[in-house]
Structures are given as C-alpha cells and as structure tokens.
C-alpha cells in the first residue's frame, strides 16, 4: 500500500469510526449533532460551557467553542458555533500533515462513503464572520437535504480542506442576529467611546489623588 493509499484509508476510518453515526445522517458529524446544546458539546469535548467564547450577547447569544481532537486525527480542529446555546454550525478544519497528499476528490470520495453522493455545484458560500468581515469561498462539493448542509471548501489562508456543516434554520437565525449585533455595536460605538473616556478620566484622577496623598504624607520641604 502506498503512502497516499494509507492516508486515504486513514481519512475514511476517521470519518466512519463513530458507532453512533448513521450513513447519510446529515444532522451529525461523528458524535456531534447539530442543534445539540452547549453543555452537551462541552461534555463530549471534555471541557465546560464556561470555556465558550462569547461573540455577541444581543439580540441573541452567539458563542464559539474550539476543540482539537489530537495530533494523529485527520481533523486539526473543530469550531463549534452556538445560537442561544444551540449548535448551529461546525467548521471542521482538516490537518494538513495527517492529510498530506490528499486531493479534493479523495476527500469527496471518503466523505461520500458516509453521507452519500456529493453534489458539485457551481456555487459559492459566504461565511458570516463574527465581527463583520464576511468571507466568500467556492464550494468544492456539497451534501445536503432540506434541513442540513455539508460544504467542502478551501480557504485562502488554509493549506488543507474545511468541511462547513450547519443547520439551515439556525444558521439563518444566527446570521440575522450577528448582522443586527454588528449594527447595534456600530450605532453605539460613539457613546461607548465617550463612556470609556469618562471611566479612564475617573481612574486617572483616582490614581493621581492616591499618588498625591502618598507624596504629601512623606513630603518634607
């Protein structure tokens, strides 16, 4: 068996190894189910909900949890995104070293063994970045039904492949909430700047008064 065949076999195994994953079940990636709550995903990844990063707090709570399964895994890391504590998206970034030499077709064939025949649309997908900088990339292959979507993509800054998995319903709600949060932040930025300056001035005045009192206590003309 050649090195490339070994790599392909390894990727196939990591994709199908989970006993709870049913063929064609687009609501799951390995043991992780879309629409799962944050507490459940945190438990599965061996962490706690408190480790999730808060991205936005209104009009909906948007959080992100990052997990790295291990150096021997085909997956480098998974970014879990939550809408009001429900998992709406997984960004599965494959490890460039454990998948070295794999072509897009190799990854498509391995993934299709789990989720069925892939679509190869002439399409792009836009990912809503949490702070307003959206990114549009070409979809290499897609597996989807009316509720769920799996998209194989390759970002410019990523040497390997990424599988973007999301709930269509929750992803739509999350996109709307993120856009509204960004707009609220933009509208409130001037007032926040004013408030921050006031707080800084108060803190600076307090520091100066503390220093003045200390100097006065020890000053001898």
N, C-alpha and C positions, 0 to 999 in steps of 0.2 A: 504494500500500500504506500502510495506516495505521500509526501508531506501535505499536499493540498487535499488529498482524499481524507487524511486524518483530520484536518481542520474542518472539512465539511461534515464529517461524521460526528465530530465533537459538537458543532453547532446544532446539528439535528438532535443530538442527545439532550443538550441543554434546553432545547425548545419543547421536547416531548417528555422529559423526565418526570414532571409533576404528575402524580397519580390522580389529582383532582381535576385535571384539565381534559375536557371532552373535545373531540375533534370538531372543529367548526364553531366552537363556542366563542363568539366574538365579544362576549361581555367579560372575558378573563384573559389575563396574560400570566402564565404559570399559575401560582397560587393566589394571585391578586385579582380581585373582582372590582370592576368599575361600579360606582355607586356605593362601595364599601365606605364605612365611616373612618375617620381619622384614627380613633382608638384601635380599631381592628388592624389597620395597616401598620400602625406603630408597633403593635404586638407582634405581627408577622415579621417585621424587620428588626425586632429586638431592641426597640427604642421606646420612647414615651411621647405622648402627644405634645408635651411641652417643648420638644425639640423642633417642632414645625415652625418655620419662619412665617411671620405674619406679613403679607404683602400689602393688603388693603383691609380696612376694617368696616368700611361702609361704601355703598349701600348694602354690600354683602361681605362676609368674612372670606377672604381669599388667603389660603395658606399653602406653603410648599414644604415638602419633606424630601430629602435626598438620601438615597441608600446605595451603598456599594457592596455587592454580594461577595466579592473575593477575587483575588488575582488570577485564579485558574478558570474563572467563569467567562463565557462569551460576552457577557454583559459587563460593561465598565461601571455604569451607574444607572439608576432609575430616579427620575424626578417625578414625584407624585404631587399633583395639584388638587386642592380641595376647594369646593364651593360650599360655604356654610357647613364645613366638616364632612362633606360627601366627596368622594374621589371622582373627579370628572375627567382627568387626563393623566396619562403616564407617558413620559418621554424616556424611551429605552435607548440609551447610548451604548453601542457595542464597543468592545475592547479592541483597539487597533492591533494589539500584539497577539491576542488569542484568536483573532480572525484574520490574521495576516494572509494575504494572497487571495482571499475570497472576492469573487466578482459579485455584482448586483444580482446576476442570475442565480448564483449559488445560494445567496440569502433568500431570494424569492422561492426557489425550489424547496429549501428547508422549511420556510415559513408555511408554504402551501401544504406541506405534509401535515400540518396541524390545523390550519384554518380553511383549507380548500383552495380551489383555483383562484389565482390572483387576477385582478383587473389591471390593465396597464393604460390608464387614462392619459390623455394629453392634457394635463391639468397642473395647477399649482395650488399650494395651500399656504395660507397666511397664519402664522402663529402670533397670538396677541402677547407681546412681551409685557411683563408686569408693570413696567414703568413707562409704557407708551411707545416704545420703538418696535413696531411690528416687523416681522421678517417673513418674506415670501420665498418659498423654495419649490422646486419641481418635485412632483410625486413620481417616484420610480415605479411603485406598484401599490395596489390598494386591495384590501379585503374589507367588505362592509355589508351591512344589512340596514334595515330602517332605523335601528337604534344605536348601532356602534360602528366605529370606523377605525381601521388599522392602516397606517400610511408609512411606507418605506421611503425615507428621504435621506439626503446627504447635505448637511450644512457646509458652507464655505470654510468655516473655521474648524470643522470636524474631519479628521482624516478617515474615519470609519463611517458606518451607517447608523442611522437612528430610526427607530420604529415609534411613530407617534400614534398613540392609542387613546381614543376619547369617546365619551358618551355624547351623542349628538345633542340630546336635550340639555344636559347640564353644561356642556361646553358653550351652547348658545346663551344660556343664562349667565355664565361666568364672563363671557366676552362683553355682554351688555353691562354687567356690574363693574368690570375693570375699566371700561371706557367712561362710565359715569364717575368712578372714583378718581380717574385721572383728571377729568373736567372739574370736579369739585376741588381737587388739590390745586389746579391752575387758578381757579377763581379765588381761592382763599390764600394763595401764596403771598400777596401784598400785606394782608393783615397779619399773617403768621410772621412775616419779616419784621413788622412793627412790634408785635408782641415779643419776639425773640430779642429785639434790641432793648426793649424795656427791661426784660429779665436780665440781660447782660449788664445793663447800666446799674441795676439794683445790686447785682452780685459784685460788680466792680466797686461800687460805693461801700458795700459792706466790708470788702477786703481792705479798702483804704482806711476805713474807720478802725478796723481791728489793728492795722499797722500803726495808725496814729496813736491809739491808746497805748500800745506796747512801747512806742517810742517815747511818749510822754512820761510813762512810768519810769523809764530809765534815763531820761534826758537830764544832763547836768550842764548848766551854762559855764 
